[in-house]
Amino acid sequence: MQLDPAHPSAARLTVSVPIGSLQATRNRLTGELKEADWSDADRYPDATLTATSVVPAGTDDAAISGNLTLHGVTCPTVLQTHYVGAGVNPLNSGQYREVRGDGHTPPQ
């Protein structure tokens, strides 16, 4: 993710999530969601979102439009996001930015 808070519409974002890392509220459901009838994690190991545009909505919100690829199918989608803050990434001493897609601020 590349995000300059002064120029959010110039942001670039690509996110891949390993399907095998998904967790549901029940172990049985977690297993079923990874099987061929649902996500087929063995055949399609990742879900990927590639942003095509970021449209700011006020000072802390934005609509991120992009292409979501899941189960080998790519469809357009829009995420309504809220900018929470930035700081030093303890893993590599770089910058990180926390953005939530549900509009809620995570607990501190």
C-alpha positions in Angstrom: 0.0 0.0 0.0 1.2 3.5 -0.9 -0.7 6.2 0.9 0.2 9.9 1.2 -2.4 11.4 3.5 -2.0 14.8 1.7 -2.9 13.1 -1.6 -5.2 10.1 -0.9 -6.5 9.9 -4.4 -3.0 9.0 -5.6 -3.0 5.9 -3.3 -2.0 2.5 -4.6 -3.2 -0.7 -3.0 -2.9 -4.4 -3.7 -3.9 -6.9 -0.9 -3.6 -10.7 -1.1 -5.1 -12.8 1.7 -4.2 -16.5 1.9 -7.5 -18.4 1.9 -5.9 -21.0 4.2 -5.5 -18.3 6.9 -9.3 -17.6 7.1 -11.0 -18.3 10.4 -14.7 -18.7 11.1 -16.5 -18.8 14.5 -16.6 -22.6 14.4 -13.7 -25.0 13.4 -16.0 -27.1 11.3 -17.2 -24.0 9.4 -13.6 -22.9 8.9 -12.7 -26.2 7.4 -15.8 -26.3 5.1 -15.1 -22.8 3.8 -11.7 -23.9 2.6 -13.0 -27.0 0.8 -13.7 -27.3 -2.9 -17.5 -26.6 -2.5 -16.7 -23.0 -1.2 -13.4 -21.3 -1.7 -11.3 -24.4 -2.9 -8.2 -23.1 -1.1 -6.0 -25.8 -2.6 -6.8 -24.7 -6.2 -7.3 -20.9 -5.4 -4.9 -20.2 -2.5 -5.4 -16.4 -2.4 -8.0 -13.7 -2.6 -6.6 -10.5 -4.1 -7.9 -6.9 -4.2 -6.2 -4.5 -6.6 -7.4 -0.9 -6.2 -8.3 1.1 -9.3 -9.2 4.4 -7.6 -9.4 6.0 -4.2 -12.0 8.7 -3.7 -11.7 10.7 -0.5 -14.9 11.4 1.5 -14.1 14.1 4.0 -10.8 14.0 6.0 -10.7 10.4 7.3 -12.9 8.4 4.9 -12.6 7.1 1.3 -14.2 4.8 -1.2 -11.6 2.4 -2.6 -12.8 0.9 -5.9 -11.0 -2.1 -7.3 -11.0 -5.6 -8.6 -11.5 -8.5 -6.2 -10.3 -11.9 -7.4 -11.8 -14.8 -5.4 -12.1 -18.4 -6.5 -10.6 -17.6 -9.9 -13.2 -14.9 -10.7 -12.5 -11.2 -10.8 -15.3 -8.7 -10.0 -15.4 -5.0 -9.4 -16.0 -3.9 -5.8 -16.0 -0.8 -3.6 -14.8 -0.7 0.0 -15.9 2.1 2.3 -12.9 2.8 4.5 -11.9 4.9 7.5 -8.3 6.2 8.0 -7.3 5.5 11.6 -3.7 6.6 11.8 0.0 5.9 11.0 3.1 5.0 12.9 6.4 3.1 12.8 6.2 -0.5 11.7 8.0 -2.5 14.5 8.9 -5.3 12.1 10.9 -3.3 9.6 11.1 0.3 11.1 9.1 1.5 8.1 5.8 3.4 8.2 2.5 1.6 8.4 -1.0 3.0 8.0 -4.1 1.4 9.6 -7.2 1.6 7.5 -10.4 -0.2 8.4 -13.1 -1.1 5.9 -15.9 -1.2 8.4 -15.6 2.4 9.7 -14.7 1.3 13.2 -11.6 2.3 15.1 -9.7 -0.8 16.4 -9.1 -1.0 20.2 -5.9 0.6 21.4 
